Amino acid sequence: MKHYRQQAGMNLIANFAVLASRRAIFDLPVCDLGWDDALVFINELLSMPVGHTSISFVNAHNILLAQRDKEYRDILAQNLVLPDGIGLNIASKIAHGSPFPANLNGTDFVPALLTFMEQPRRIGLIGGTRDVVEAAAANFRRHAPWHEFIVVSDGFFDKQDPSVVVAETARQKLDILIVGMGTPLQEKWAHKHIRADHARLVMTVGALFDFVSGSIPRAPQLVRSMRLEWAYRLMQEPGRLWRRYAIGIPVFLYHVAKYRFSRRANIIKRSETGAARQD
């Protein structure tokens, strides 16, 4: 009975989160709150006595992955999805007439959220190499020393049998779990293994630990303010990222255009069907 109530509470909170202020990008609900409102909203979710919310940061590359991977897309549809990068703005402007109010990328938003939360929290980290995740935890402690940061595991554990990591997560009695193992592995793993009694808030953050640890440099502030950090990263790692941007961007724009015209056609079809029924 206790498990049933806990699951019901989890679903209630998760549904509330997903149904918060949002707009559809390729029929995926994406949060369209401004920066300050998003901080307040997520902090309030964490302050509720029950519930479980998973947060995903989604950029154009993730959207393309979701078009090909139904399991990943279905998981995102249950999570609170925050918009990351200029690609989502382009899609939003074409589909809805305006860009998102804020670029809620995990690299900037997670440290800001840690600062915003005044109540001390127990925060677990999973992902990256051991050196990277330990350095990230140390920098988080300097950034927000009133929280307690616990390295639960690096990202190099047995994904087929993660029972040791899951048990350690449960033992730590966390408020927040930050998982950085790359998309879509991190979302699928957290969805399958992390429950409400493990952490009330789960954030899947990709390469965040690399940036926080300093192992990968951030773009200069001017470049970030222009939302061109992707171009800076491409120059830093052309061998790894050229395909994502050289091929991914045109493919993404094609899907945006296709979605726009199919959406318009569906609206017109629904309008004509409604008019015919009235006649």
Residue pairs with C-beta under 8 A, 6 or more apart in sequence:
6 50
6 196
6 197
7 196
9 50
9 51
9 196
10 50
10 51
10 52
10 195
10 196
12 51
13 45
13 48
13 50
13 51
13 52
13 53
14 51
14 52
14 53
14 54
14 78
14 79
14 80
17 45
17 53
17 80
18 29
18 77
18 78
18 79
18 80
19 29
20 31
20 33
20 41
20 80
21 31
21 32
21 33
21 37
22 29
22 30
22 31
22 32
23 29
23 30
23 32
23 92
23 95
23 96
23 100
24 30
24 95
25 63
25 83
25 88
25 91
25 92
25 95
26 63
26 66
26 67
26 91
26 255
26 259
28 58
28 63
28 66
28 73
28 76
28 77
28 81
29 77
29 81
30 58
30 81
30 82
30 83
30 88
30 92
30 100
31 38
31 80
31 81
31 82
31 83
31 104
32 83
32 92
32 100
32 101
33 41
33 101
33 102
33 104
34 101
34 102
35 101
35 102
35 104
35 109
35 112
38 82
38 102
38 104
38 109
39 112
39 113
39 116
42 53
42 55
42 80
42 113
42 201
43 113
43 116
43 117
45 51
45 53
45 200
45 201
46 117
46 121
46 175
46 176
46 200
46 201
47 119
48 200
50 196
51 196
51 200
52 195
52 196
52 199
52 200
52 201
52 202
53 79
53 80
53 200
53 201
53 202
54 78
54 79
54 80
54 187
54 190
54 191
54 194
54 202
54 203
54 204
55 79
55 80
55 81
55 82
55 201
55 202
55 203
55 204
56 62
56 75
56 76
56 79
56 80
56 81
56 82
56 187
56 204
57 81
57 82
57 84
57 104
57 105
57 106
57 109
57 203
57 204
57 205
57 206
58 66
58 76
58 81
58 82
58 83
58 84
58 88
59 84
59 85
59 87
59 88
59 105
60 85
60 86
60 87
60 88
60 90
60 91
60 248
60 249
60 252
61 87
61 183
61 244
61 248
61 252
62 76
62 84
62 183
62 184
63 87
63 88
63 91
63 252
63 255
64 248
64 251
64 252
64 255
65 72
65 183
65 184
66 72
66 73
66 76
66 184
67 73
67 255
69 184
71 184
71 188
72 183
72 184
72 187
72 188
75 184
75 187
75 188
75 191
76 187
78 191
79 187
82 104
82 105
82 106
82 109
83 89
83 92
83 100
83 102
83 103
83 104
84 103
84 104
84 105
84 106
85 103
85 105
85 227
85 230
86 103
86 227
86 228
86 230
87 249
87 252
88 100
89 99
89 100
89 103
89 227
90 99
90 253
90 256
91 252
91 256
91 259
92 98
92 99
92 100
93 99
94 256
94 257
94 259
94 260
95 256
95 259
95 260
95 263
103 227
106 203
106 205
106 206
106 208
107 207
107 208
107 211
107 218
108 224
110 178
110 203
110 205
110 208
111 140
111 143
111 144
111 212
114 123
114 140
114 143
114 144
114 147
115 143
115 144
117 144
117 147
118 146
120 146
120 147
120 148
121 147
121 148
121 175
121 176
122 147
122 148
122 150
122 172
122 173
122 174
122 175
122 176
123 140
123 147
123 148
123 149
123 150
123 174
123 175
123 176
123 177
123 178
124 149
124 150
124 151
124 152
124 169
124 172
124 174
124 176
124 177
124 178
124 199
125 133
125 136
125 137
125 140
125 149
125 150
125 151
125 152
125 178
125 180
125 209
126 133
126 152
126 153
126 154
126 155
126 165
126 169
126 177
126 178
126 179
126 180
126 181
127 133
127 154
127 155
127 178
127 179
127 180
127 181
127 186
127 205
127 209
128 136
128 154
128 155
128 180
128 209
128 210
128 213
129 154
129 155
129 156
130 154
130 156
131 213
132 154
132 209
132 210
132 213
132 215
133 151
133 154
133 155
133 180
133 209
133 213
134 151
135 212
135 213
135 214
135 215
136 208
136 209
136 212
136 213
137 149
137 150
137 151
139 212
139 213
139 214
140 147
140 149
140 212
141 147
141 149
150 172
150 174
152 165
152 168
152 169
152 172
152 174
152 177
153 165
153 168
155 180
155 181
157 164
157 165
159 185
159 189
162 189
162 193
166 193
166 194
166 198
169 177
169 194
169 198
169 199
170 197
170 198
174 198
174 199
175 199
175 200
175 201
176 199
176 200
176 201
176 202
176 203
177 190
177 194
177 198
177 199
177 201
177 202
177 203
178 202
178 203
178 205
178 208
179 186
179 189
179 190
179 194
179 202
179 203
179 204
179 205
180 186
180 204
180 205
180 206
180 207
180 208
180 209
180 210
181 189
181 204
182 206
182 207
183 204
183 206
186 204
186 205
186 206
187 204
190 202
190 204
194 202
207 216
210 216
211 218
216 236
217 236
218 224
218 229
219 228
219 229
219 232
219 233
220 232
223 229
223 231
223 232
230 245
233 241
234 241
234 242
234 245
